Amino acid sequence: MALLSFVPAKIPSPPAPLPSLRRGCFCSLIHVGTSSAVLPVNSRVSMSSSVVLDRHERSKLVWVWTESRQVMTAAVERGWSTFIFGSEPRSKELANEWSSIALIHPLFIEGSELSDAHGRRVATFYDVSSPQELALLQSDDKQADNAVITFPGEWQVIPAENMVAAFQGCKRAVLAVSMASSEAQVFLEALEQGLDGVVLKVEEIGEILKLKDYFDRRNEVRNLLALTKATVTRVEVVGMGDRVCVDLCSLMQPGEGLLVGSFARGLFLVHSECLESNYIASRPFRVNAGPVHAYVAVPGGKTCYLSELQAGKEVIVVDQSGLQRTAIVGRVKIESRPLILVEAKENSGHETYSIFLQNAETVGLVCPYEVDKTTKTAIPVTSLKVGDNVMLRIQGGARHTGIEIQEFILEK
């Protein structure tokens, strides 16, 4: 859902007095009935976490609370159409005006409650400032209804985590008021599962754009990347070069790695250092990815150079089946090391793709996944030979600042 505001110059905090935190004081958004409001379909945004579990597939609610017409327009264009207004005549006039230019679902603040255009209660505001108030708000009643929570003061992360833990398994929708997209992200990701949604209370269009971009990047993990089997045609030791080790803030499993290549049109799936070996201890957070000039896949269908990665950036982690997730870069190490050149061709084509990697036993390329066959997860580059099969990601080659464009390009 989405939300709007009715305030004049400054939007007031959720209305006082707040209700006593007692069981069964909400009204349902989920179940249709004489006293319940229907939750608009387009108010929910699908979001997946880095761990693909059923509970992370739940759609997230986004309501927008604003007086800005530009913010409203941007929100509607991005599929968020539930807005919050006050009960004053001016606010209702604003709701009527916007309803005449866009299909929106207005909600109106009446005391400490939110009601729809027909006067049906949709949710209740709660000001939670202590664990005791949270305990009172918590309920075992699986039919309990929706809550919009505000957290006074500076704290966000701990209250969000407490809320997620307290209401896990409950059917009520619990949303948190957020004053910026960065705050909204905290509530949506707390304890991996996150709250059911957020009320984005902003007057700047940029916050809408940032939150939508966040959802777009997270939703990419729901789509399998198409990976192609390729045959190695050349393996050659070439000398020294500056190679990049990418250390992530996440652990990787066997079969996972980063998509890297000399050409953006074909990226090799370079395996992480999660496998045990006799040479060095397992480092499941690391990918010895290749030299500084190589491309690496990042969220949004983009690429960037390995030399551009730094702490805080995001990359795409992919496994043998093409299942992808995002991960944050924690550290990048660039060191001079001996390199090996690997070239491969797609089995059904004539295009040649290449990658340089450090010539070391702990560096490997992911093998194709074959059902009912015992195969290695990865082949170390030191053991790689012509005729071996590896995994490639084939895509458009022409790029401008990492974004795929339609133009002629010749790389060799």
VEXDREN-2710 file (C-alpha; in Angstrom, 1 decimal):
% VEXDREN-2710
k/r/px/py/pz
1/MET/0.0/0.0/0.0
2/ALA/1.1/3.6/-0.2
3/LEU/0.5/6.7/2.0
4/LEU/0.2/10.6/1.8
5/SER/0.1/13.4/4.3
6/PHE/-2.3/16.2/5.2
7/VAL/-0.1/18.4/7.2
8/PRO/0.4/22.1/6.5
9/ALA/4.1/23.0/6.9
10/LYS/5.1/20.4/9.3
11/ILE/3.6/16.9/9.6
12/PRO/2.7/16.1/13.1
13/SER/3.7/13.0/14.9
14/PRO/1.1/10.2/14.9
15/PRO/-1.9/11.6/16.7
16/ALA/-2.3/11.7/20.4
17/PRO/-3.7/10.4/22.6
18/LEU/-2.5/6.9/21.6
19/PRO/-4.7/4.0/22.5
20/SER/-4.1/1.7/25.4
21/LEU/-2.2/-1.3/24.2
22/ARG/-4.7/-4.0/24.7
23/ARG/-5.5/-7.2/22.8
24/GLY/-7.9/-7.2/19.9
25/CYS/-7.9/-3.5/19.4
26/PHE/-7.2/-3.6/15.6
27/CYS/-9.5/-4.0/12.6
28/SER/-8.6/-6.3/9.8
29/LEU/-7.1/-5.3/6.5
30/ILE/-6.7/-8.8/5.3
31/HIS/-10.2/-10.3/5.8
32/VAL/-13.1/-8.7/4.0
33/GLY/-16.1/-8.0/6.2
34/THR/-18.6/-5.4/7.3
35/SER/-16.0/-3.8/9.6
36/SER/-12.9/-4.4/7.6
37/ALA/-11.1/-2.6/4.8
38/VAL/-9.8/-4.3/1.7
39/LEU/-6.0/-4.1/1.3
40/PRO/-5.3/-2.7/-2.2
41/VAL/-3.3/-5.2/-4.3
42/ASN/-0.8/-2.7/-5.6
43/SER/0.1/-1.6/-2.1
44/ARG/2.3/-4.7/-1.7
45/VAL/5.8/-5.0/-3.1
46/SER/7.5/-8.3/-3.4
47/MET/10.9/-8.5/-1.8
48/SER/13.3/-11.4/-1.2
49/SER/16.2/-11.5/1.2
50/SER/19.7/-12.9/0.5
51/VAL/18.4/-16.2/1.9
52/VAL/15.7/-17.6/-0.2
53/LEU/13.0/-18.9/2.2
54/ASP/9.3/-18.8/2.0
55/ARG/8.9/-16.3/4.8
56/HIS/11.0/-13.8/2.7
57/GLU/8.7/-14.1/-0.2
58/ARG/6.0/-12.2/1.6
59/SER/5.0/-9.0/-0.1
60/LYS/5.8/-5.8/1.8
61/LEU/3.4/-2.9/2.4
62/VAL/4.4/0.6/1.4
63/TRP/2.2/3.5/2.4
64/VAL/3.2/7.1/1.6
65/TRP/2.5/10.0/4.0
66/THR/3.1/13.3/2.2
67/GLU/1.6/16.6/1.1
68/SER/3.8/16.8/-2.0
69/ARG/2.1/16.2/-5.3
70/GLN/5.4/15.3/-6.9
71/VAL/6.0/12.6/-4.2
72/MET/2.4/11.3/-4.8
73/THR/3.0/11.2/-8.6
74/ALA/6.3/9.3/-8.2
75/ALA/4.8/6.9/-5.8
76/VAL/1.8/6.1/-8.0
77/GLU/4.1/5.6/-11.0
78/ARG/6.0/3.0/-9.0
79/GLY/2.9/1.1/-7.9
80/TRP/2.3/2.6/-4.5
81/SER/-1.2/4.1/-4.3
82/THR/-2.2/4.1/-0.6
83/PHE/-1.8/7.6/1.0
84/ILE/-2.5/9.0/4.4
85/PHE/-4.4/12.2/5.0
86/GLY/-5.6/14.1/8.0
87/SER/-9.2/14.6/9.0
88/GLU/-9.2/18.4/8.4
89/PRO/-11.2/19.8/5.5
90/ARG/-7.9/20.9/3.8
91/SER/-6.6/17.3/3.9
92/LYS/-9.8/15.9/2.5
93/GLU/-9.8/18.4/-0.3
94/LEU/-6.2/17.3/-1.1
95/ALA/-7.4/13.7/-1.1
96/ASN/-10.2/14.5/-3.5
97/GLU/-7.9/16.5/-5.8
98/TRP/-5.4/13.7/-6.0
99/SER/-8.2/11.1/-6.5
100/SER/-9.3/13.1/-9.6
101/ILE/-5.8/12.7/-11.3
102/ALA/-4.7/9.3/-10.1
103/LEU/-6.2/6.0/-8.8
104/ILE/-5.3/6.2/-5.2
105/HIS/-6.5/4.6/-2.0
106/PRO/-6.8/7.4/0.7
107/LEU/-6.6/6.6/4.4
108/PHE/-7.6/9.3/6.9
109/ILE/-6.3/9.8/10.4
110/GLU/-9.1/9.9/13.0
111/GLY/-7.6/10.4/16.4
112/SER/-5.3/7.4/16.8
113/GLU/-6.9/5.3/14.0
114/LEU/-6.7/5.1/10.2
115/SER/-9.9/4.8/8.3
116/ASP/-10.7/4.3/4.6
117/ALA/-12.9/6.6/2.5
118/HIS/-16.0/4.7/3.7
119/GLY/-15.2/5.2/7.4
120/ARG/-14.0/1.6/8.0
121/ARG/-11.1/1.3/10.4
122/VAL/-8.0/0.0/8.7
123/ALA/-5.3/0.3/11.4
124/THR/-4.3/1.9/14.6
125/PHE/-1.4/4.1/15.5
126/TYR/0.8/3.0/18.4
127/ASP/3.7/4.8/20.0
128/VAL/6.1/2.1/21.3
129/SER/8.9/3.5/23.5
130/SER/9.6/0.6/25.9
131/PRO/9.7/-3.2/26.0
132/GLN/6.7/-3.1/28.3
133/GLU/4.6/-1.3/25.8
134/LEU/5.7/-3.8/23.1
135/ALA/4.7/-6.7/25.3
136/LEU/1.2/-5.2/25.7
137/LEU/0.9/-4.7/22.0
138/GLN/1.9/-8.3/21.3
139/SER/-1.1/-10.7/21.1
140/ASP/-1.6/-14.4/20.6
141/ASP/-4.8/-13.7/18.7
142/LYS/-4.1/-14.8/15.2
143/GLN/-7.0/-12.7/13.9
144/ALA/-5.6/-9.5/15.4
145/ASP/-5.4/-6.6/13.0
146/ASN/-3.1/-3.9/11.7
147/ALA/-0.8/-1.6/13.5
148/VAL/1.3/1.4/12.5
149/ILE/4.1/1.9/15.0
150/THR/6.2/4.9/15.8
151/PHE/9.5/4.7/17.8
152/PRO/10.3/7.9/19.6
153/GLY/13.9/9.0/19.8
154/GLU/16.9/7.8/17.9
155/TRP/16.5/4.1/18.2
156/GLN/15.4/2.1/15.1
157/VAL/17.3/-1.2/14.7
158/ILE/16.7/-2.8/18.1
159/PRO/13.0/-1.8/18.2
160/ALA/12.5/-3.2/14.7
161/GLU/14.2/-6.5/15.7
162/ASN/12.1/-6.7/18.8
163/MET/8.9/-6.1/16.7
164/VAL/9.8/-8.8/14.2
165/ALA/10.5/-11.3/17.0
166/ALA/7.4/-10.4/18.9
167/PHE/4.9/-10.7/16.0
168/GLN/6.4/-13.6/14.0
169/GLY/3.6/-15.9/12.9
170/CYS/0.9/-13.4/13.6
171/LYS/-1.5/-12.4/10.8
172/ARG/-1.7/-8.8/11.7
173/ALA/0.2/-6.3/9.5
174/VAL/2.7/-4.3/11.4
175/LEU/4.2/-1.3/9.8
176/ALA/6.7/1.3/11.0
177/VAL/6.7/5.0/10.3
178/SER/10.0/5.9/8.5
179/MET/11.3/9.4/7.8
180/ALA/13.7/8.3/5.0
181/SER/14.2/5.4/2.7
182/SER/17.3/4.3/4.7
183/GLU/15.1/4.0/7.8
184/ALA/12.6/2.0/5.8
185/GLN/15.3/-0.4/4.8
186/VAL/16.2/-1.0/8.4
187/PHE/12.6/-2.0/9.2
188/LEU/12.2/-4.1/6.1
189/GLU/15.4/-6.1/6.8
190/ALA/15.3/-6.5/10.6
191/LEU/16.2/-10.1/11.6
192/GLU/16.2/-11.0/7.8
193/GLN/12.4/-11.2/7.8
194/GLY/11.6/-7.6/8.4
195/LEU/8.3/-6.0/9.4
196/ASP/5.2/-6.3/7.1
197/GLY/5.8/-2.9/5.7
198/VAL/6.6/0.8/6.2
199/VAL/4.9/4.1/6.2
200/LEU/7.2/6.4/4.3
201/LYS/6.6/9.9/5.7
202/VAL/8.6/12.2/3.3
203/GLU/8.3/15.4/1.2
204/GLU/11.3/14.7/-1.1
205/ILE/10.8/12.7/-4.3
206/GLY/14.3/11.3/-4.0
207/GLU/13.2/9.1/-1.0
208/ILE/10.6/7.5/-3.2
209/LEU/13.1/6.8/-5.9
210/LYS/15.6/5.3/-3.5
211/LEU/13.1/3.0/-1.9
212/LYS/11.8/1.8/-5.2
213/ASP/15.4/1.1/-6.3
214/TYR/15.9/-0.8/-3.1
215/PHE/13.0/-3.1/-3.9
216/ASP/14.1/-3.5/-7.5
217/ARG/17.5/-4.7/-6.5
218/ARG/16.1/-7.1/-3.9
219/ASN/13.6/-8.5/-6.3
220/GLU/16.3/-9.5/-8.7
221/VAL/17.1/-12.5/-6.5
222/ARG/13.8/-14.1/-7.4
223/ASN/14.8/-14.5/-11.0
224/LEU/17.2/-17.3/-12.1
225/LEU/20.0/-16.1/-14.3
226/ALA/20.5/-18.1/-17.5
227/LEU/23.9/-19.7/-17.4
228/THR/25.5/-21.5/-20.3
229/LYS/27.8/-24.4/-20.6
230/ALA/31.1/-23.5/-22.3
231/THR/34.1/-25.5/-23.4
232/VAL/37.6/-24.3/-22.5
233/THR/39.7/-23.8/-25.6
234/ARG/42.9/-22.2/-24.2
235/VAL/44.8/-22.2/-20.9
236/GLU/48.0/-20.2/-20.8
237/VAL/50.2/-18.8/-18.1
238/VAL/50.9/-15.2/-19.0
239/GLY/52.9/-13.5/-16.2
240/MET/52.3/-11.0/-13.5
241/GLY/49.3/-8.7/-13.0
242/ASP/47.3/-6.8/-10.3
243/ARG/44.5/-9.1/-9.2
244/VAL/41.5/-8.4/-7.0
245/CYS/40.3/-10.4/-4.0
246/VAL/36.7/-9.6/-3.1
247/ASP/35.8/-10.2/0.5
248/LEU/32.1/-10.1/1.2
249/CYS/30.0/-9.5/4.3
250/SER/28.3/-12.8/3.6
251/LEU/29.3/-16.4/3.6
252/MET/29.2/-18.4/0.3
253/GLN/28.4/-22.1/-0.1
254/PRO/30.0/-24.6/-2.5
255/GLY/28.9/-23.8/-6.1
256/GLU/28.6/-20.1/-5.4
257/GLY/30.8/-17.3/-6.8
258/LEU/30.9/-14.1/-8.7
259/LEU/30.4/-13.5/-12.4
260/VAL/33.6/-12.1/-13.8
261/GLY/35.1/-11.7/-17.3
262/SER/37.4/-9.7/-19.6
263/PHE/34.4/-8.9/-21.8
264/ALA/30.9/-7.9/-20.5
265/ARG/29.3/-10.1/-23.1
266/GLY/30.5/-13.3/-21.4
267/LEU/31.1/-13.6/-17.6
268/PHE/32.7/-16.7/-16.0
269/LEU/31.3/-18.0/-12.7
270/VAL/34.4/-17.8/-10.5
271/HIS/34.1/-20.0/-7.4
272/SER/34.6/-18.7/-3.9
273/GLU/37.3/-20.0/-1.6
274/CYS/34.8/-21.8/0.5
275/LEU/36.1/-25.3/-0.3
276/GLU/38.6/-27.0/2.0
277/SER/42.1/-27.6/0.6
278/ASN/45.5/-28.7/1.7
279/TYR/47.0/-25.4/0.6
280/ILE/45.2/-22.8/2.7
281/ALA/42.3/-22.5/5.2
282/SER/38.8/-22.1/3.8
283/ARG/37.7/-18.5/3.4
284/PRO/34.0/-18.8/2.4
285/PHE/33.6/-15.0/2.3
286/ARG/36.2/-14.5/-0.5
287/VAL/36.4/-14.7/-4.2
288/ASN/39.8/-14.4/-5.9
289/ALA/38.1/-12.7/-8.8
290/GLY/40.6/-11.7/-11.4
291/PRO/42.7/-8.6/-12.5
292/VAL/41.7/-5.0/-12.1
293/HIS/40.4/-4.6/-15.7
294/ALA/37.8/-7.4/-15.5
295/TYR/34.1/-6.8/-15.3
296/VAL/32.0/-8.1/-12.4
297/ALA/28.2/-8.4/-12.3
298/VAL/26.4/-6.0/-9.9
299/PRO/22.7/-5.5/-9.1
300/GLY/20.5/-3.9/-11.6
301/GLY/21.8/-5.9/-14.6
302/LYS/24.9/-3.8/-14.5
303/THR/28.6/-4.5/-14.4
304/CYS/31.6/-2.6/-13.0
305/TYR/35.3/-3.0/-13.1
306/LEU/36.8/-5.0/-10.3
307/SER/39.1/-2.1/-9.6
308/GLU/36.0/0.0/-8.8
309/LEU/34.7/-2.2/-6.1
310/GLN/35.1/-0.9/-2.5
311/ALA/33.6/-1.5/0.9
312/GLY/29.8/-1.0/1.0
313/LYS/29.2/-1.7/-2.7
314/GLU/26.9/-4.6/-3.7
315/VAL/27.7/-7.5/-6.1
316/ILE/25.7/-10.5/-7.4
317/VAL/26.4/-13.9/-5.9
318/VAL/25.3/-16.8/-8.2
319/ASP/25.3/-20.5/-7.9
320/GLN/25.5/-23.4/-10.4
321/SER/21.8/-23.3/-11.1
322/GLY/21.7/-19.5/-11.7
323/LEU/20.1/-18.7/-8.3
324/GLN/21.3/-15.2/-7.5
325/ARG/21.4/-13.0/-4.4
326/THR/23.0/-9.7/-3.5
327/ALA/26.0/-9.3/-1.1
328/ILE/27.8/-6.4/0.3
329/VAL/31.5/-5.9/-0.3
330/GLY/33.4/-5.7/3.0
331/ARG/36.9/-5.4/1.7
332/VAL/38.9/-5.4/-1.6
333/LYS/42.5/-6.5/-1.8
334/ILE/44.6/-5.7/-4.9
335/GLU/48.0/-7.4/-5.1
336/SER/50.5/-8.3/-7.8
337/ARG/50.3/-12.1/-8.6
338/PRO/51.0/-14.5/-11.5
339/LEU/48.1/-14.8/-13.9
340/ILE/46.7/-17.4/-16.2
341/LEU/44.6/-16.8/-19.3
342/VAL/41.5/-18.9/-19.8
343/GLU/39.4/-18.8/-23.0
344/ALA/36.2/-20.7/-23.7
345/LYS/33.5/-21.0/-26.4
346/GLU/29.8/-21.6/-25.9
347/ASN/29.1/-25.1/-27.2
348/SER/26.5/-23.9/-29.6
349/GLY/28.4/-20.9/-30.9
350/HIS/31.7/-19.6/-32.2
351/GLU/32.2/-16.6/-29.9
352/THR/35.3/-16.7/-27.7
353/TYR/35.2/-15.4/-24.1
354/SER/38.2/-14.9/-21.8
355/ILE/39.2/-14.3/-18.3
356/PHE/42.4/-13.8/-16.4
357/LEU/42.8/-15.4/-13.0
358/GLN/45.5/-15.8/-10.4
359/ASN/47.5/-18.9/-11.1
360/ALA/46.8/-20.6/-7.8
361/GLU/45.2/-23.9/-6.6
362/THR/42.6/-22.1/-4.5
363/VAL/41.2/-20.2/-7.6
364/GLY/38.6/-22.1/-9.7
365/LEU/35.8/-21.9/-12.1
366/VAL/32.3/-23.4/-11.4
367/CYS/31.4/-26.6/-13.3
368/PRO/28.0/-27.1/-15.0
369/TYR/25.4/-28.7/-12.7
370/GLU/24.3/-32.1/-13.9
371/VAL/21.5/-34.0/-12.3
372/ASP/22.3/-37.6/-11.2
373/LYS/25.9/-37.2/-12.1
374/THR/28.8/-37.0/-9.8
375/THR/30.8/-33.9/-10.8
376/LYS/33.1/-31.5/-9.2
377/THR/31.7/-28.2/-8.0
378/ALA/34.7/-26.3/-9.3
379/ILE/37.9/-26.9/-11.3
380/PRO/41.0/-25.2/-10.0
381/VAL/42.7/-23.1/-12.7
382/THR/45.9/-25.1/-12.0
383/SER/44.1/-28.2/-13.2
384/LEU/42.1/-26.7/-16.0
385/LYS/42.7/-28.1/-19.4
386/VAL/41.3/-27.7/-23.0
387/GLY/38.0/-29.5/-23.3
388/ASP/36.8/-28.9/-19.7
389/ASN/33.3/-27.4/-19.2
390/VAL/32.7/-24.3/-17.2
391/MET/29.7/-22.0/-16.6
392/LEU/29.2/-18.7/-18.5
393/ARG/26.7/-15.9/-18.3
394/ILE/26.1/-14.7/-21.9
395/GLN/24.7/-11.1/-22.2
396/GLY/24.9/-7.9/-24.3
397/GLY/28.5/-6.7/-24.7
398/ALA/28.1/-3.0/-25.3
399/ARG/28.3/-1.1/-22.0
400/HIS/28.3/2.5/-21.0
401/THR/29.2/3.1/-17.3
402/GLY/28.2/-0.6/-16.7
403/ILE/24.8/-0.2/-18.3
404/GLU/24.0/-2.4/-21.4
405/ILE/23.4/-0.3/-24.5
406/GLN/22.5/-1.0/-28.1
407/GLU/25.6/-0.2/-30.2
408/PHE/28.2/-1.9/-32.3
409/ILE/31.2/-3.0/-30.3
410/LEU/34.2/-5.2/-31.1
411/GLU/36.3/-6.5/-28.2
412/LYS/39.2/-8.9/-28.5
END
